[in-house]
Amino acid sequence: MAENISIEALRAQITDGARAYLFVLDFDFPSTLGFTAEAAKFLVRATSLPPRTIDPIIVPFAGMEYKVGSVNTYQDWTVTFMVDILMGVKKTFDSWARLVHDPVTNLSGPPGVYKREVKVHQLNGQLMPIYTNTLKGCWPTSIGEVALSQETREIETFDVTFAVDYITDEGNPLGL
């Protein structure tokens, strides 16, 4: 087996690698917000694919533990946005948060209105989607600060953290 380990064998197996900067997000904003998903996708600075955990169920047997799969759980997901000159993306998330709960009226919106989906497309070198995760039931749980300073010339950014109900995937290049 060790005779198959060589740089030539590696080159034959790895033709290219996915690039962390080749991605785009498609947001399905609630219709009342007025900010377009097309505008938002250009303001995304960074994100990740959220982790998925399958919790084990422990079945005791003869003094040992036998583990079987249970349900998927999804951690919160964070996206970093650049702030546009009109603060449109920041206003959009502030408005979306008010759909979840309005602190002035103390009313909460129906989940069917504020829970949306977001698609995370990983792209190839020709900017075509090669793998897509669809995050279902997303809504903002935290809208981060926008740091202000007279000591920097950088574009302002802020983080938005989303709750996620579940994730589906499309376009598995391996066909698994």
OpenMM code with the backbone's topology and positions (N, CA, C; nanometers):
from openmm import Vec3, app, unit

residues = "MET ALA GLU ASN ILE SER ILE GLU ALA LEU ARG ALA GLN ILE THR ASP GLY ALA ARG ALA TYR LEU PHE VAL LEU ASP PHE ASP PHE PRO SER THR LEU GLY PHE THR ALA GLU ALA ALA LYS PHE LEU VAL ARG ALA THR SER LEU PRO PRO ARG THR ILE ASP PRO ILE ILE VAL PRO PHE ALA GLY MET GLU TYR LYS VAL GLY SER VAL ASN THR TYR GLN ASP TRP THR VAL THR PHE MET VAL ASP ILE LEU MET GLY VAL LYS LYS THR PHE ASP SER TRP ALA ARG LEU VAL HIS ASP PRO VAL THR ASN LEU SER GLY PRO PRO GLY VAL TYR LYS ARG GLU VAL LYS VAL HIS GLN LEU ASN GLY GLN LEU MET PRO ILE TYR THR ASN THR LEU LYS GLY CYS TRP PRO THR SER ILE GLY GLU VAL ALA LEU SER GLN GLU THR ARG GLU ILE GLU THR PHE ASP VAL THR PHE ALA VAL ASP TYR ILE THR ASP GLU GLY ASN PRO LEU GLY LEU".split()
positions = [
    Vec3(0.0807, -0.1199, 0.0000),
    Vec3(0.0000, 0.0000, 0.0000),
    Vec3(0.0849, 0.1262, 0.0000),
    Vec3(0.1953, 0.1280, 0.0731),
    Vec3(0.2781, 0.2474, 0.0831),
    Vec3(0.3403, 0.2862, -0.0501),
    Vec3(0.3491, 0.1932, -0.1438),
    Vec3(0.4099, 0.2260, -0.2722),
    Vec3(0.3232, 0.3225, -0.3544),
    Vec3(0.1946, 0.3377, -0.3180),
    Vec3(0.1058, 0.4281, -0.3906),
    Vec3(0.1111, 0.5708, -0.3368),
    Vec3(0.1910, 0.5955, -0.2357),
    Vec3(0.2023, 0.7281, -0.1772),
    Vec3(0.3179, 0.8002, -0.2445),
    Vec3(0.2831, 0.8994, -0.3260),
    Vec3(0.3859, 0.9789, -0.3933),
    Vec3(0.3243, 1.1119, -0.4329),
    Vec3(0.4077, 1.2064, -0.4689),
    Vec3(0.3577, 1.3356, -0.5129),
    Vec3(0.2785, 1.3213, -0.6420),
    Vec3(0.3173, 1.2278, -0.7276),
    Vec3(0.2431, 1.2052, -0.8514),
    Vec3(0.1027, 1.1519, -0.8223),
    Vec3(0.0937, 1.0612, -0.7246),
    Vec3(-0.0376, 1.0088, -0.6857),
    Vec3(-0.1242, 1.1197, -0.6273),
    Vec3(-0.0633, 1.2084, -0.5488),
    Vec3(-0.1362, 1.3216, -0.4931),
    Vec3(-0.1873, 1.4115, -0.6044),
    Vec3(-0.1016, 1.4452, -0.7009),
    Vec3(-0.1425, 1.5303, -0.8129),
    Vec3(-0.2563, 1.4687, -0.8922),
    Vec3(-0.2545, 1.3387, -0.9076),
    Vec3(-0.3599, 1.2698, -0.9825),
    Vec3(-0.4938, 1.2763, -0.9083),
    Vec3(-0.4896, 1.2801, -0.7749),
    Vec3(-0.6121, 1.2798, -0.6962),
    Vec3(-0.6681, 1.4198, -0.6711),
    Vec3(-0.5813, 1.5190, -0.6597),
    Vec3(-0.6252, 1.6546, -0.6271),
    Vec3(-0.6004, 1.7437, -0.7483),
    Vec3(-0.7079, 1.7710, -0.8203),
    Vec3(-0.6945, 1.8583, -0.9374),
    Vec3(-0.7087, 2.0044, -0.8995),
    Vec3(-0.7832, 2.0321, -0.7953),
    Vec3(-0.8009, 2.1690, -0.7480),
    Vec3(-0.8704, 2.1610, -0.6131),
    Vec3(-0.8767, 2.2707, -0.5432),
    Vec3(-0.9436, 2.2750, -0.4138),
    Vec3(-1.0456, 2.3870, -0.4101),
    Vec3(-1.1475, 2.3707, -0.3285),
    Vec3(-1.2482, 2.4749, -0.3120),
    Vec3(-1.1843, 2.5966, -0.2460),
    Vec3(-1.2159, 2.7119, -0.2947),
    Vec3(-1.1606, 2.8373, -0.2420),
    Vec3(-1.2593, 2.9004, -0.1441),
    Vec3(-1.2095, 2.9428, -0.0288),
    Vec3(-1.2943, 2.9998, 0.0762),
    Vec3(-1.3610, 3.1306, 0.0322),
    Vec3(-1.3039, 3.2001, -0.0640),
    Vec3(-1.3595, 3.3279, -0.1072),
    Vec3(-1.4615, 3.3132, -0.2205),
    Vec3(-1.4795, 3.1928, -0.2735),
    Vec3(-1.5748, 3.1722, -0.3826),
    Vec3(-1.7077, 3.1213, -0.3261),
    Vec3(-1.7891, 3.2154, -0.2816),
    Vec3(-1.9210, 3.1827, -0.2279),
    Vec3(-2.0130, 3.3010, -0.2498),
    Vec3(-2.1407, 3.2748, -0.2454),
    Vec3(-2.2410, 3.3811, -0.2513),
    Vec3(-2.3617, 3.3356, -0.1702),
    Vec3(-2.4278, 3.4312, -0.1045),
    Vec3(-2.5467, 3.4017, -0.0257),
    Vec3(-2.6692, 3.4587, -0.0960),
    Vec3(-2.7756, 3.3815, -0.0976),
    Vec3(-2.9049, 3.4283, -0.1485),
    Vec3(-3.0016, 3.4345, -0.0318),
    Vec3(-3.0467, 3.5556, 0.0005),
    Vec3(-3.1398, 3.5756, 0.1104),
    Vec3(-3.2826, 3.5814, 0.0583),
    Vec3(-3.3729, 3.5261, 0.1341),
    Vec3(-3.5161, 3.5369, 0.1088),
    Vec3(-3.5715, 3.6262, 0.2193),
    Vec3(-3.5514, 3.7581, 0.2026),
    Vec3(-3.5956, 3.8516, 0.3059),
    Vec3(-3.7476, 3.8556, 0.3145),
    Vec3(-3.8033, 3.8810, 0.4331),
    Vec3(-3.9473, 3.9062, 0.4405),
    Vec3(-3.9837, 4.0207, 0.3463),
    Vec3(-4.0949, 4.0070, 0.2770),
    Vec3(-4.1298, 4.1009, 0.1697),
    Vec3(-4.1510, 4.2439, 0.2176),
    Vec3(-4.1808, 4.2639, 0.3428),
    Vec3(-4.2092, 4.3989, 0.3929),
    Vec3(-4.0831, 4.4814, 0.4180),
    Vec3(-3.9652, 4.4224, 0.4034),
    Vec3(-3.8427, 4.4936, 0.4408),
    Vec3(-3.7937, 4.5904, 0.3345),
    Vec3(-3.8177, 4.5613, 0.2084),
    Vec3(-3.7817, 4.6548, 0.1028),
    Vec3(-3.6376, 4.6514, 0.0557),
    Vec3(-3.5523, 4.5741, 0.1177),
    Vec3(-3.4123, 4.5632, 0.0750),
    Vec3(-3.3998, 4.4391, -0.0100),
    Vec3(-3.3272, 4.4478, -0.1193),
    Vec3(-3.3226, 4.3351, -0.2111),
    Vec3(-3.2120, 4.2362, -0.1742),
    Vec3(-3.2403, 4.1115, -0.2011),
    Vec3(-3.1405, 4.0073, -0.1795),
    Vec3(-3.0217, 4.0276, -0.2713),
    Vec3(-3.0459, 4.0843, -0.3882),
    Vec3(-2.9369, 4.1106, -0.4838),
    Vec3(-2.8376, 4.2089, -0.4232),
    Vec3(-2.8863, 4.3123, -0.3571),
    Vec3(-2.7976, 4.4097, -0.2937),
    Vec3(-2.7229, 4.3469, -0.1769),
    Vec3(-2.7916, 4.2651, -0.0983),
    Vec3(-2.7305, 4.2058, 0.0211),
    Vec3(-2.6164, 4.1119, -0.0143),
    Vec3(-2.6278, 4.0376, -0.1238),
    Vec3(-2.5248, 3.9381, -0.1550),
    Vec3(-2.3896, 4.0020, -0.1816),
    Vec3(-2.3885, 4.1281, -0.2249),
    Vec3(-2.2622, 4.1956, -0.2508),
    Vec3(-2.2022, 4.2580, -0.1253),
    Vec3(-2.2789, 4.2616, -0.0176),
    Vec3(-2.2309, 4.3206, 0.1070),
    Vec3(-2.1835, 4.2166, 0.2080),
    Vec3(-2.1945, 4.0886, 0.1736),
    Vec3(-2.1468, 3.9832, 0.2629),
    Vec3(-1.9949, 3.9814, 0.2589),
    Vec3(-1.9344, 3.9899, 0.3744),
    Vec3(-1.7884, 3.9880, 0.3821),
    Vec3(-1.7343, 3.8514, 0.4210),
    Vec3(-1.8035, 3.7851, 0.5128),
    Vec3(-1.7544, 3.6542, 0.5596),
    Vec3(-1.8688, 3.5764, 0.6225),
    Vec3(-1.8557, 3.4444, 0.6167),
    Vec3(-1.9488, 3.3542, 0.6844),
    Vec3(-1.8835, 3.2171, 0.6918),
    Vec3(-1.9600, 3.1187, 0.7260),
    Vec3(-1.9126, 2.9800, 0.7276),
    Vec3(-2.0318, 2.8911, 0.6957),
    Vec3(-2.0043, 2.7656, 0.6728),
    Vec3(-2.1135, 2.6692, 0.6669),
    Vec3(-2.1376, 2.6242, 0.8096),
    Vec3(-2.2610, 2.6355, 0.8570),
    Vec3(-2.2848, 2.6043, 0.9973),
    Vec3(-2.2618, 2.4575, 1.0290),
    Vec3(-2.2126, 2.4311, 1.1486),
    Vec3(-2.1905, 2.2921, 1.1869),
    Vec3(-2.3216, 2.2179, 1.2095),
    Vec3(-2.3168, 2.0900, 1.1881),
    Vec3(-2.4316, 2.0011, 1.2091),
    Vec3(-2.3855, 1.8915, 1.3048),
    Vec3(-2.4635, 1.8665, 1.4062),
    Vec3(-2.4301, 1.7646, 1.5044),
    Vec3(-2.5426, 1.6621, 1.5099),
    Vec3(-2.5062, 1.5360, 1.5064),
    Vec3(-2.6045, 1.4301, 1.5267),
    Vec3(-2.5838, 1.3773, 1.6679),
    Vec3(-2.6806, 1.4054, 1.7525),
    Vec3(-2.6709, 1.3643, 1.8923),
    Vec3(-2.6856, 1.2125, 1.9032),
    Vec3(-2.6023, 1.1485, 1.9838),
    Vec3(-2.6163, 1.0038, 2.0021),
    Vec3(-2.7197, 0.9689, 2.1087),
    Vec3(-2.7819, 0.8562, 2.0901),
    Vec3(-2.8645, 0.7954, 2.1943),
    Vec3(-2.7825, 0.6791, 2.2496),
    Vec3(-2.7639, 0.6781, 2.3787),
    Vec3(-2.6833, 0.5733, 2.4405),
    Vec3(-2.7757, 0.4617, 2.4891),
    Vec3(-2.7496, 0.3423, 2.4381),
    Vec3(-2.8264, 0.2239, 2.4753),
    Vec3(-2.7351, 0.1350, 2.5596),
    Vec3(-2.7657, 0.1221, 2.6886),
    Vec3(-2.6822, 0.0350, 2.7719),
    Vec3(-2.7052, -0.1121, 2.7350),
    Vec3(-2.5957, -0.1873, 2.7284),
    Vec3(-2.6055, -0.3302, 2.6992),
    Vec3(-2.4898, -0.4024, 2.7659),
    Vec3(-2.5210, -0.4945, 2.8514),
    Vec3(-2.4222, -0.5807, 2.9173),
    Vec3(-2.3067, -0.5011, 2.9774),
    Vec3(-2.3406, -0.3894, 3.0415),
    Vec3(-2.2380, -0.3091, 3.1063),
    Vec3(-2.1625, -0.2163, 3.0124),
    Vec3(-2.1995, -0.2168, 2.8842),
    Vec3(-2.1321, -0.1299, 2.7869),
    Vec3(-2.2332, -0.0307, 2.7311),
    Vec3(-2.1813, 0.0648, 2.6591),
    Vec3(-2.2665, 0.1636, 2.5945),
    Vec3(-2.2627, 0.1437, 2.4445),
    Vec3(-2.3800, 0.1320, 2.3858),
    Vec3(-2.3938, 0.1193, 2.2417),
    Vec3(-2.4586, 0.2484, 2.1934),
    Vec3(-2.3958, 0.3176, 2.1011),
    Vec3(-2.4461, 0.4472, 2.0557),
    Vec3(-2.5139, 0.4339, 1.9204),
    Vec3(-2.6322, 0.4941, 1.9114),
    Vec3(-2.7045, 0.5010, 1.7847),
    Vec3(-2.7382, 0.6468, 1.7570),
    Vec3(-2.7559, 0.6781, 1.6299),
    Vec3(-2.7841, 0.8154, 1.5901),
    Vec3(-2.9219, 0.8616, 1.6332),
    Vec3(-2.9317, 0.9884, 1.6585),
    Vec3(-3.0577, 1.0503, 1.7007),
    Vec3(-3.0965, 1.1558, 1.5980),
    Vec3(-3.1062, 1.2775, 1.6386),
    Vec3(-3.1509, 1.3857, 1.5503),
    Vec3(-3.0376, 1.4851, 1.5249),
    Vec3(-3.0479, 1.5536, 1.4125),
    Vec3(-2.9545, 1.6608, 1.3814),
    Vec3(-2.9871, 1.7831, 1.4663),
    Vec3(-2.8851, 1.8517, 1.5128),
    Vec3(-2.9024, 1.9825, 1.5747),
    Vec3(-2.8117, 2.0798, 1.5011),
    Vec3(-2.8552, 2.2032, 1.4927),
    Vec3(-2.7826, 2.3048, 1.4173),
    Vec3(-2.7528, 2.4225, 1.5075),
    Vec3(-2.6279, 2.4620, 1.5097),
    Vec3(-2.5888, 2.5770, 1.5892),
    Vec3(-2.6274, 2.7052, 1.5159),
    Vec3(-2.6282, 2.8144, 1.5897),
    Vec3(-2.6536, 2.9437, 1.5269),
    Vec3(-2.5470, 2.9721, 1.4222),
    Vec3(-2.5821, 3.0553, 1.3259),
    Vec3(-2.4973, 3.0827, 1.2097),
    Vec3(-2.4748, 3.2332, 1.2015),
    Vec3(-2.3498, 3.2748, 1.1758),
    Vec3(-2.3146, 3.4166, 1.1752),
    Vec3(-2.2630, 3.4593, 1.0387),
    Vec3(-2.3069, 3.5782, 0.9970),
    Vec3(-2.2631, 3.6391, 0.8712),
    Vec3(-2.2122, 3.7791, 0.9039),
    Vec3(-2.0975, 3.8152, 0.8451),
    Vec3(-2.0440, 3.9505, 0.8589),
    Vec3(-2.0793, 4.0291, 0.7336),
    Vec3(-2.1401, 4.1462, 0.7536),
    Vec3(-2.1810, 4.2330, 0.6432),
    Vec3(-2.1004, 4.3620, 0.6432),
    Vec3(-2.0695, 4.4118, 0.5241),
    Vec3(-2.0190, 4.5480, 0.5097),
    Vec3(-2.1406, 4.6405, 0.5094),
    Vec3(-2.1237, 4.7604, 0.5637),
    Vec3(-2.2342, 4.8557, 0.5725),
    Vec3(-2.2296, 4.9476, 0.4510),
    Vec3(-2.3392, 4.9514, 0.3774),
    Vec3(-2.3472, 5.0400, 0.2606),
    Vec3(-2.3687, 5.1839, 0.3060),
    Vec3(-2.3449, 5.2791, 0.2177),
    Vec3(-2.3463, 5.4218, 0.2521),
    Vec3(-2.4833, 5.4695, 0.3017),
    Vec3(-2.5909, 5.4041, 0.2604),
    Vec3(-2.7245, 5.4425, 0.3057),
    Vec3(-2.7705, 5.3610, 0.4272),
    Vec3(-2.6820, 5.2746, 0.4764),
    Vec3(-2.7124, 5.1877, 0.5912),
    Vec3(-2.8294, 5.0939, 0.5617),
    Vec3(-2.8534, 5.0653, 0.4335),
    Vec3(-2.9669, 4.9820, 0.3936),
    Vec3(-2.9644, 4.8436, 0.4532),
    Vec3(-2.8480, 4.7787, 0.4510),
    Vec3(-2.8413, 4.6415, 0.5033),
    Vec3(-2.8612, 4.6409, 0.6551),
    Vec3(-2.8094, 4.7391, 0.7248),
    Vec3(-2.8285, 4.7480, 0.8709),
    Vec3(-2.9751, 4.7749, 0.9035),
    Vec3(-3.0373, 4.8676, 0.8315),
    Vec3(-3.1793, 4.8968, 0.8533),
    Vec3(-3.2657, 4.7740, 0.8264),
    Vec3(-3.2277, 4.6960, 0.7248),
    Vec3(-3.3041, 4.5762, 0.6912),
    Vec3(-3.3053, 4.4775, 0.8064),
    Vec3(-3.1896, 4.4531, 0.8654),
    Vec3(-3.1855, 4.3575, 0.9762),
    Vec3(-3.2517, 4.4122, 1.1022),
    Vec3(-3.2436, 4.5429, 1.1245),
    Vec3(-3.3165, 4.6019, 1.2373),
    Vec3(-3.4673, 4.5850, 1.2181),
    Vec3(-3.5145, 4.6045, 1.0949),
    Vec3(-3.6577, 4.5865, 1.0652),
    Vec3(-3.6985, 4.4402, 1.0780),
    Vec3(-3.6114, 4.3504, 1.0319),
    Vec3(-3.6414, 4.2067, 1.0424),
    Vec3(-3.6537, 4.1675, 1.1896),
    Vec3(-3.5658, 4.2202, 1.2726),
    Vec3(-3.5724, 4.1906, 1.4163),
    Vec3(-3.7040, 4.2398, 1.4754),
    Vec3(-3.7558, 4.3534, 1.4277),
    Vec3(-3.8849, 4.4038, 1.4768),
    Vec3(-4.0009, 4.3147, 1.4315),
    Vec3(-3.9837, 4.2412, 1.3198),
    Vec3(-4.0862, 4.1438, 1.2803),
    Vec3(-4.0916, 4.0272, 1.3789),
    Vec3(-3.9751, 3.9931, 1.4346),
    Vec3(-3.9698, 3.8854, 1.5335),
    Vec3(-4.0333, 3.9329, 1.6640),
    Vec3(-3.9882, 4.0491, 1.7118),
    Vec3(-4.0459, 4.1089, 1.8330),
    Vec3(-4.0263, 4.2590, 1.8260),
    Vec3(-4.1361, 4.3315, 1.8359),
    Vec3(-4.1312, 4.4775, 1.8348),
    Vec3(-4.1278, 4.5271, 1.9792),
    Vec3(-4.0164, 4.5884, 2.0224),
    Vec3(-4.0072, 4.6306, 2.1620),
    Vec3(-4.0999, 4.7479, 2.1966),
    Vec3(-4.1484, 4.8205, 2.0955),
    Vec3(-4.2386, 4.9330, 2.1228),
    Vec3(-4.3789, 4.8822, 2.1515),
    Vec3(-4.4278, 4.7907, 2.0700),
    Vec3(-4.5639, 4.7382, 2.0875),
    Vec3(-4.5673, 4.6120, 2.1732),
    Vec3(-4.4517, 4.5502, 2.1955),
    Vec3(-4.4377, 4.4244, 2.2677),
    Vec3(-4.5116, 4.3096, 2.1976),
    Vec3(-4.5230, 4.3199, 2.0648),
    Vec3(-4.5879, 4.2153, 1.9870),
    Vec3(-4.4835, 4.1334, 1.9128),
    Vec3(-4.5097, 4.0041, 1.9014),
    Vec3(-4.4230, 3.9148, 1.8252),
    Vec3(-4.4946, 3.8745, 1.6977),
    Vec3(-4.4194, 3.8668, 1.5898),
    Vec3(-4.4769, 3.8281, 1.4625),
    Vec3(-4.4915, 3.6778, 1.4511),
    Vec3(-4.5730, 3.6321, 1.3559),
    Vec3(-4.5875, 3.4883, 1.3352),
    Vec3(-4.4620, 3.4303, 1.2696),
    Vec3(-4.4182, 3.3113, 1.3119),
    Vec3(-4.2973, 3.2513, 1.2538),
    Vec3(-4.3031, 3.2378, 1.1016),
    Vec3(-4.4211, 3.2177, 1.0459),
    Vec3(-4.4341, 3.2063, 0.9007),
    Vec3(-4.3948, 3.3329, 0.8276),
    Vec3(-4.3931, 3.4448, 0.8980),
    Vec3(-4.3542, 3.5721, 0.8375),
    Vec3(-4.2046, 3.5972, 0.8531),
    Vec3(-4.1495, 3.5736, 0.9723),
    Vec3(-4.0102, 3.6116, 0.9948),
    Vec3(-3.9097, 3.4997, 0.9716),
    Vec3(-3.9528, 3.3730, 0.9713),
    Vec3(-3.8593, 3.2641, 0.9423),
    Vec3(-3.8441, 3.2503, 0.7910),
    Vec3(-3.7205, 3.2593, 0.7431),
    Vec3(-3.6951, 3.2580, 0.5993),
    Vec3(-3.5853, 3.1569, 0.5684),
    Vec3(-3.5496, 3.1468, 0.4410),
    Vec3(-3.4393, 3.0584, 0.4045),
    Vec3(-3.3268, 3.1389, 0.3417),
    Vec3(-3.2064, 3.0873, 0.3617),
    Vec3(-3.0864, 3.1470, 0.3036),
    Vec3(-3.0098, 3.0348, 0.2346),
    Vec3(-2.9650, 3.0622, 0.1133),
    Vec3(-2.8852, 2.9640, 0.0393),
    Vec3(-2.7397, 3.0084, 0.0401),
    Vec3(-2.6521, 2.9152, 0.0747),
    Vec3(-2.5077, 2.9385, 0.0724),
    Vec3(-2.4536, 2.8572, -0.0454),
    Vec3(-2.4129, 2.9282, -0.1511),
    Vec3(-2.3600, 2.8631, -0.2704),
    Vec3(-2.2078, 2.8679, -0.2671),
    Vec3(-2.1438, 2.7532, -0.2774),
    Vec3(-1.9993, 2.7501, -0.2991),
    Vec3(-1.9785, 2.7438, -0.4499),
    Vec3(-1.8838, 2.8233, -0.4990),
    Vec3(-1.8650, 2.8410, -0.6434),
    Vec3(-1.7337, 2.7810, -0.6903),
    Vec3(-1.7307, 2.7453, -0.8176),
    Vec3(-1.6046, 2.7009, -0.8776),
    Vec3(-1.5321, 2.8214, -0.9373),
    Vec3(-1.4227, 2.7976, -1.0052),
    Vec3(-1.3432, 2.9057, -1.0629),
    Vec3(-1.4136, 2.9845, -1.1718),
    Vec3(-1.5198, 2.9276, -1.2289),
    Vec3(-1.5994, 2.9973, -1.3300),
    Vec3(-1.7222, 3.0641, -1.2677),
    Vec3(-1.7258, 3.0712, -1.1343),
    Vec3(-1.8321, 3.1340, -1.0555),
    Vec3(-1.9668, 3.0652, -1.0716),
    Vec3(-1.9625, 2.9344, -1.0961),
    Vec3(-2.0834, 2.8533, -1.1052),
    Vec3(-2.0995, 2.7756, -0.9743),
    Vec3(-2.2236, 2.7624, -0.9241),
    Vec3(-2.2447, 2.6869, -0.8000),
    Vec3(-2.2058, 2.5404, -0.8163),
    Vec3(-2.1289, 2.4918, -0.7198),
    Vec3(-2.0921, 2.3501, -0.7201),
    Vec3(-2.1532, 2.2776, -0.5998),
    Vec3(-2.1953, 2.3528, -0.4993),
    Vec3(-2.2553, 2.2925, -0.3809),
    Vec3(-2.3370, 2.4003, -0.3111),
    Vec3(-2.4583, 2.3653, -0.2701),
    Vec3(-2.5466, 2.4623, -0.2069),
    Vec3(-2.6034, 2.4047, -0.0792),
    Vec3(-2.5924, 2.4811, 0.0288),
    Vec3(-2.6625, 2.4503, 0.1529),
    Vec3(-2.7779, 2.5489, 0.1649),
    Vec3(-2.8978, 2.4963, 0.1892),
    Vec3(-3.0136, 2.5818, 0.2127),
    Vec3(-3.0461, 2.5761, 0.3605),
    Vec3(-3.0351, 2.6907, 0.4250),
    Vec3(-3.0617, 2.7020, 0.5680),
    Vec3(-3.2083, 2.7407, 0.5838),
    Vec3(-3.2853, 2.6529, 0.6432),
    Vec3(-3.4303, 2.6710, 0.6546),
    Vec3(-3.4661, 2.7271, 0.7916),
    Vec3(-3.5698, 2.8105, 0.7926),
    Vec3(-3.6194, 2.8657, 0.9186),
    Vec3(-3.5245, 2.9635, 0.9833),
    Vec3(-3.4540, 3.0434, 0.9026),
    Vec3(-3.3570, 3.1398, 0.9572),
    Vec3(-3.4263, 3.2681, 1.0018),
    Vec3(-3.3776, 3.3218, 1.1099),
    Vec3(-3.4193, 3.4540, 1.1560),
    Vec3(-3.3100, 3.5111, 1.2450),
    Vec3(-3.2947, 3.6440, 1.2437),
    Vec3(-3.1842, 3.7047, 1.3194),
    Vec3(-3.2096, 3.7006, 1.4695),
    Vec3(-3.1139, 3.6423, 1.5412),
    Vec3(-3.1226, 3.6398, 1.6874),
    Vec3(-3.0340, 3.7462, 1.7504),
    Vec3(-2.9360, 3.7931, 1.6738),
    Vec3(-2.8433, 3.8945, 1.7251),
    Vec3(-2.7945, 3.9797, 1.6087),
    Vec3(-2.8031, 4.1095, 1.6256),
    Vec3(-2.7501, 4.2042, 1.5270),
    Vec3(-2.6383, 4.2785, 1.5975),
    Vec3(-2.5170, 4.2546, 1.5513),
    Vec3(-2.3988, 4.3040, 1.6206),
    Vec3(-2.3766, 4.4532, 1.6067),
    Vec3(-2.2795, 4.4971, 1.6817),
    Vec3(-2.2429, 4.6389, 1.6817),
    Vec3(-2.1771, 4.6785, 1.5508),
    Vec3(-2.1861, 4.8070, 1.5199),
    Vec3(-2.1092, 4.8668, 1.4115),
    Vec3(-2.0055, 4.9546, 1.4806),
    Vec3(-1.8805, 4.9112, 1.4761),
    Vec3(-1.7742, 4.9857, 1.5438),
    Vec3(-1.7440, 5.1136, 1.4662),
    Vec3(-1.7341, 5.2225, 1.5392),
    Vec3(-1.7020, 5.3531, 1.4811),
    Vec3(-1.5703, 5.4018, 1.5401),
    Vec3(-1.4855, 5.4568, 1.4558),
    Vec3(-1.3570, 5.5058, 1.5034),
    Vec3(-1.3011, 5.6053, 1.4026),
    Vec3(-1.2414, 5.7121, 1.4533),
    Vec3(-1.1762, 5.8086, 1.3657),
    Vec3(-1.0337, 5.7662, 1.3328),
    Vec3(-0.9929, 5.6504, 1.3827),
    Vec3(-0.8575, 5.6013, 1.3595),
    Vec3(-0.8487, 5.5001, 1.2466),
    Vec3(-0.9586, 5.4775, 1.1749),
    Vec3(-0.9574, 5.3789, 1.0677),
    Vec3(-1.0198, 5.4355, 0.9412),
    Vec3(-0.9835, 5.3767, 0.8303),
    Vec3(-1.0401, 5.4164, 0.7008),
    Vec3(-1.1176, 5.3018, 0.6377),
    Vec3(-1.1419, 5.1975, 0.7151),
    Vec3(-1.2074, 5.0795, 0.6614),
    Vec3(-1.3588, 5.0960, 0.6560),
    Vec3(-1.4207, 5.0175, 0.5705),
    Vec3(-1.5662, 5.0160, 0.5616),
    Vec3(-1.6208, 4.9485, 0.6872),
    Vec3(-1.7265, 5.0054, 0.7412),
    Vec3(-1.7884, 4.9509, 0.8616),
    Vec3(-1.8428, 4.8114, 0.8343),
    Vec3(-1.8409, 4.7269, 0.9355),
    Vec3(-1.8990, 4.5933, 0.9274),
    Vec3(-1.9791, 4.5661, 1.0540),
    Vec3(-2.0654, 4.4669, 1.0447),
    Vec3(-2.1371, 4.4180, 1.1620),
    Vec3(-2.1753, 4.2724, 1.1369),
    Vec3(-2.1966, 4.2001, 1.2450),
    Vec3(-2.2335, 4.0593, 1.2370),
    Vec3(-2.3821, 4.0422, 1.2628),
    Vec3(-2.4407, 3.9472, 1.1929),
    Vec3(-2.5778, 3.9050, 1.2216),
    Vec3(-2.5726, 3.7559, 1.2509),
    Vec3(-2.6293, 3.7160, 1.3633),
    Vec3(-2.6366, 3.5751, 1.4001),
    Vec3(-2.7800, 3.5285, 1.3804),
    Vec3(-2.7933, 3.4141, 1.3136),
    Vec3(-2.9237, 3.3592, 1.2792),
    Vec3(-2.9480, 3.2283, 1.3539),
    Vec3(-3.0721, 3.2066, 1.3962),
    Vec3(-3.1158, 3.0742, 1.4373),
    Vec3(-3.1462, 2.9973, 1.3088),
    Vec3(-3.1217, 2.8665, 1.3105),
    Vec3(-3.1441, 2.7817, 1.1930),
    Vec3(-3.2231, 2.6593, 1.2374),
    Vec3(-3.3357, 2.6320, 1.1692),
    Vec3(-3.4141, 2.5120, 1.2019),
    Vec3(-3.3455, 2.3859, 1.1502),
    Vec3(-3.3109, 2.3862, 1.0207),
    Vec3(-3.2420, 2.2712, 0.9622),
    Vec3(-3.1776, 2.3125, 0.8301),
    Vec3(-3.0960, 2.2223, 0.7759),
    Vec3(-3.0185, 2.2508, 0.6549),
    Vec3(-3.0388, 2.1379, 0.5547),
    Vec3(-3.0590, 2.1759, 0.4289),
    Vec3(-3.0595, 2.0779, 0.3202),
    Vec3(-2.9418, 2.1109, 0.2292),
    Vec3(-2.8974, 2.0128, 0.1511),
    Vec3(-2.7867, 2.0375, 0.0593),
    Vec3(-2.8230, 1.9878, -0.0796),
    Vec3(-2.7623, 2.0539, -0.1779),
    Vec3(-2.7861, 2.0220, -0.3184),
    Vec3(-2.6529, 2.0201, -0.3931),
    Vec3(-2.6478, 1.9401, -0.4937),
    Vec3(-2.5318, 1.9440, -0.5825),
    Vec3(-2.4091, 1.8768, -0.5279),
    Vec3(-2.4264, 1.7675, -0.4563),
    Vec3(-2.3111, 1.6962, -0.4057),
    Vec3(-2.2287, 1.6462, -0.5234),
    Vec3(-2.1092, 1.6996, -0.5442),
    Vec3(-2.0305, 1.6637, -0.6609),
    Vec3(-1.9865, 1.5175, -0.6620),
    Vec3(-1.9883, 1.4516, -0.5480),
    Vec3(-1.9465, 1.3120, -0.5432),
    Vec3(-2.0621, 1.2160, -0.5665),
    Vec3(-2.1825, 1.2695, -0.5710),
    Vec3(-2.2994, 1.1850, -0.5936),
    Vec3(-2.3329, 1.0938, -0.4763),
    Vec3(-2.2862, 1.1296, -0.3579),
    Vec3(-2.3133, 1.0465, -0.2397),
    Vec3(-2.4495, 1.0756, -0.1819),
] * unit.nanometer
topology = app.Topology()
chain = topology.addChain("A")
for resn in residues:
    res = topology.addResidue(resn, chain)
    for name in ("N", "CA", "C"):
        topology.addAtom(name, app.Element.getBySymbol(name[0]), res)
